Amino acid sequence: MNIISKNYIVSALVGMTCVAAVSQLQAGQPDPRYRIHDWERPQPEQIDPGFVGNNERTGKAPADAVVLFDGANLDNWVAMDGAPTKWVVKEGVMECVPGSGMIRSLQCFGDCQLHVEWAEPENISGSSQGRGNSGVFLGGGRYEIQVLDNYNNRTYADGYAGAIYAQYPPEVNPIRKPGEWNTYDIVYIAPRFDKEGNVTSPARITLFFNGVLVQWDRELTGPTNWLSRDPYQAHDYKQPIAFQDHGNPVKFRNVWVREMGCKDKVFKYSNKYLDGLTGIYKGAQTWEIYRDGESLYLSWPNNRSKVWKMTAESPTHFVTERTAFSFDFDDFNDQGIPQTVYWNMEGNHNKLTRQKPAEKK
Ligand code: MG
């Protein structure tokens, strides 16, 4: 066999290997050759990201963006249960206080473009997953894009900065030095579920890391859990964005979101706050407002033949699903309990007075 035909066969074989790998990846599943957190999985190569998305960014968001953090305060952020967060703002930068727990946005988002800047502590401590670990979560804390100090720090491939944790390593590792600012520009397509709670369309993520494309239209298998690959659990389309407390004082700045498609405002408040809004309200109509899980529902006292889910557009303004009702809570007492709700329908604002707490289910 001459050299030319030998080379032809070798390149054809290499091509076949690539085609096999590509078809696996195009199928949208994590590479089946590797186990979760597999140290044998090839490490993303550390590269210099160049000047794209550099550190001189002004922090100015696009005009149509929802700005979640502009350096001023944490008004748009709470702990995961809706209580005030213990994270701090120092010199225009949001910082994780180790041990204080994760932080989430009050506003919820479905399909969106998310911009986040983050920096690792300059004082390096720990190694592998213990060095500068945090995370940017979509879907209300379910789907993590890893944040980690991988500047000259090896770890398992599916746990690198820019990994869709436990599922997809980033294509490369364009991280900057500790103390310098990194950027994530994320395209998130929320999963869809049918009425039975089956996933009909999985979550998808594309990620530019310091301007470098490292994840392209990845199809998530479900939540990005440590050590396990768990199935989807149905959830509302719009969910908060969250950052992880993994015990390291990682910094964040310039956080903004551009919503794609449905731009209805949805906020998620604590169960304790929602409980304060529940009750039986009487006027032109008598309504019962009660909480089930993380949402308020509207129905009639002693007759739940029809039930409407209520969505918060602000702390006091709620709309009902499918039906053109809205409700404005008012006259809050010293305990933060509203004594009045205005039931808005067909341009009428019907004043209803709180009678008593909602019946226990
Ligand atoms: Mg993490």
Residues whose N, C-alpha, C, O or C-beta is under 5 A from the ligand:
A	BS01	MG	N133 S134 G135 Q146 V147 Q244 H246
